[in-house]
Amino acid sequence: MHIAVAGNIGSGKTTLTSLLAKHYKWEPHYEDVDDNPYLNDFYQDMQRWSFNLQIYFLNSRFNQILDIRKSGKDVIQDRTIYEDAYIFAPNLHSMGLMTTRDFENYFTLFNLISSLIEPPDLVIYLRASIPTLVNQIQIRGRKYENTIRLDYLKRLNERYEAWVDSYNLGKMLIVDADNHNFPDNPEDLSKVIDKINAELHGLF
C-alpha cells in the first residue's frame, strides 16, 4: 500500500504523515528538506537555482518511489512526484524564474520517469488557505522560508486546485486543512481516518 499526502508549503503534510504513520503502522517517507543542498540558495535566488532544485526533487522522489516498491511495506509519503511536475516547476516557469529550455528539459525527464512508476493507491490532498499556510510557516520557523512571498503561495494554491481537478491516476481524498487541527484535536484526526478507511476499503 502506497499512500501520499499532497499540499502546499505549510499545509501540514509532515504532521499528518507522521500521525497517520503512527495510527496505521505505515512506514513514513518524508521530504528531504534538511539534507537538500539547494533549498537555501533557491530561496535567496530563485532564478539561478530553480532548475537545479527541481531536478534534485525529481531524482529524490523517484528514488523514494523505487524504495517504496522494493520494500513491499505499507508506506505513507510526504508529497508526491506529481506536485513538482504539475505545480512547482510550471509555476517557476510562468513566473519567469525557470527558462523555457530548462522547463522543457525537466518535463521530458519527468515524463520518462512517470512512465516507469505506479501512482499511489491514495493521495490525500490538504487544501489550505493562504492565512493558514502563512501561520503554519511562521510557527515552524524555518529560516529559508522567511523570504517566501504571498503571491508565490497564492500561485501555488491555484495550480494545486487545477491539478486536483484534473487528477485521474487513482483515488484522491480532499481534506480541509483550515478546519482540522490534527496535532491538538484527536476528533479531527479520527474524522480523516474514517474517510481514509472508506476510500481504501470501500466502507461507505
C-alpha positions as a printed Julia matrix, in Angstrom:
204×3 Matrix{Float64}:
   0.0    0.0     0.0
   1.36   3.4    -1.03
  -0.4    6.47    0.42
   0.8   10.01   -0.33
  -0.01  13.34    1.33
  -0.1   16.32   -1.05
  -0.38  20.03   -0.3
   1.17  23.47   -0.48
   4.1   24.67    1.66
   2.84  24.88    5.26
  -0.37  22.9     4.71
   0.55  20.34    7.4
   1.7   17.41    5.23
   4.54  16.29    7.5
   2.37  16.48   10.64
  -0.45  14.45    9.06
   2.03  11.97    7.56
   3.57  11.24   10.98
   0.18  10.93   12.73
  -1.21   8.55   10.09
   2.02   6.51   10.06
   1.67   6.07   13.81
  -2.03   5.14   13.64
  -1.81   2.66   10.76
   1.75   1.44   11.47
   2.73   2.63    7.99
   6.36   3.44    7.24
   6.73   7.23    6.7
   8.86   8.66    3.88
   9.48  12.37    4.43
  10.6   15.14    2.11
  14.37  15.53    2.04
  14.36  19.07    3.47
  17.26  19.11    5.91
  19.73  17.46    3.52
  18.63  19.34    0.41
  21.74  21.19   -0.85
  19.74  23.67   -2.97
  16.89  24.96   -0.78
  18.75  27.81    0.94
  20.26  29.03   -2.33
  16.91  28.7    -4.11
  15.06  30.96   -1.69
  17.86  33.53   -1.96
  17.94  33.47   -5.79
  15.08  31.51   -7.35
  16.0   32.26  -10.94
  19.54  30.93  -10.58
  18.68  27.75   -8.67
  15.15  26.76   -9.8
  16.22  24.13  -12.35
  18.81  22.59  -10.0
  16.26  22.37   -7.18
  13.56  20.76   -9.33
  15.98  18.18  -10.75
  17.12  17.38   -7.21
  13.5   16.84   -6.07
  12.69  14.75   -9.15
  15.68  12.5    -8.53
  14.97  12.28   -4.78
  11.31  11.38   -5.21
  11.98   8.87   -7.99
  14.42   7.09   -5.67
  11.83   7.22   -2.88
   9.21   5.56   -5.1
  11.68   2.84   -6.15
  12.46   2.21   -2.46
   8.74   2.09   -1.6
   8.01  -0.5    -4.31
  11.06  -2.61   -3.45
  10.3   -2.63    0.27
   6.88  -4.29   -0.11
   5.79  -2.37    3.0
   2.78  -0.14    3.59
   4.2    3.36    3.16
   2.95   6.92    3.55
   4.85   9.55    1.57
   5.13  13.26    2.37
   4.49  14.97   -1.03
   4.21  13.32   -4.45
   6.41  13.42   -7.53
   3.43  14.89   -9.45
   3.37  18.09   -7.41
   6.86  19.03   -8.56
   5.96  18.48  -12.21
   2.46  19.97  -12.32
   2.71  22.69   -9.69
   6.19  23.84   -8.65
   8.13  23.61  -11.93
   5.37  25.13  -14.15
   4.88  27.89  -11.57
   8.58  28.79  -11.66
   8.45  28.77  -15.47
   5.36  31.01  -15.65
   6.91  33.47  -13.16
  10.0   33.75  -15.38
  12.13  32.01  -12.75
  12.92  29.0   -14.96
  13.78  29.28  -18.67
  11.63  27.52  -21.27
  14.66  25.45  -22.28
  15.18  24.24  -18.7
  11.46  23.63  -18.14
  11.13  21.54  -21.31
  14.24  19.57  -20.36
  12.82  18.99  -16.87
   9.4   17.92  -18.16
  10.86  15.47  -20.7
  12.73  13.82  -17.86
   9.6   13.76  -15.66
   7.54  12.14  -18.45
  10.16   9.4   -18.8
  10.2    8.79  -15.02
   6.41   8.86  -14.68
   6.13   6.16  -17.39
   8.22   3.87  -15.16
   6.32   4.28  -11.88
   2.94   3.39  -10.4
   0.86   6.19   -8.83
  -0.05   6.0    -5.11
  -3.05   3.89   -4.08
  -4.48   7.0    -2.43
  -3.49  10.69   -2.48
  -4.65  12.82    0.46
  -4.76  16.48   -0.57
  -4.57  19.04    2.24
  -6.43  22.11    0.98
  -5.33  25.22    2.92
  -6.0   28.94    2.53
  -3.14  31.47    2.39
  -3.65  32.65    6.03
  -3.37  29.02    7.23
  -0.22  28.45    5.16
   1.43  31.66    6.39
   0.54  30.93   10.01
   1.98  27.41    9.88
   5.12  28.53    8.03
   5.72  31.14   10.75
   5.11  28.64   13.56
   7.7   26.16   12.28
  10.2   28.99   11.7
  12.48  27.59    9.0
  14.93  30.37    8.25
  14.98  29.89    4.48
  11.16  30.12    4.33
  11.12  33.65    5.75
  11.53  35.07    2.25
   8.53  33.26    0.68
   6.2   35.82   -0.89
   2.41  35.72   -0.59
   1.94  35.86   -4.37
   4.18  32.77   -4.68
   1.97  30.81   -2.25
  -1.18  32.09   -3.98
   0.04  30.96   -7.42
   0.92  27.55   -5.98
  -2.56  27.21   -4.45
  -4.17  28.0    -7.82
  -2.05  25.33   -9.5
  -2.87  22.81   -6.78
  -6.59  23.32   -7.38
  -6.15  22.87  -11.15
  -4.1   19.69  -10.58
  -6.66  18.26   -8.13
  -9.49  18.91  -10.62
  -7.68  17.03  -13.38
  -6.07  14.22  -11.33
  -7.11  10.87  -12.82
  -4.34   8.46  -11.8
  -6.17   6.99   -8.82
  -8.11   7.79   -5.66
  -7.85  11.22   -4.06
  -9.24  12.37   -0.72
  -9.51  16.14   -0.15
  -9.11  17.33    3.44
  -9.87  20.91    4.53
  -6.72  21.9     6.45
  -8.24  25.22    7.59
 -10.76  23.45    9.81
  -8.72  20.49   11.04
  -6.21  20.76   13.88
  -4.59  17.33   13.74
  -1.9   17.67   16.42
  -4.2   19.07   19.12
  -7.62  17.64   18.31
  -7.94  13.82   18.17
 -11.51  14.16   16.84
 -10.23  15.93   13.71
  -7.74  13.15   13.12
 -10.3   10.4    13.64
 -12.65  12.04   11.08
  -9.89  11.9     8.49
  -9.04   8.29    9.44
 -12.71   7.33    8.88
 -12.58   8.92    5.41
  -9.31   7.14    4.59
 -10.81   3.8     5.66
 -13.79   4.45    3.4
 -11.52   5.22    0.43
  -9.22   2.25    1.0
 -11.79  -0.37    2.0
 -14.99   0.94    0.44
 -16.77   1.29    3.79
 -19.37   3.87    2.87
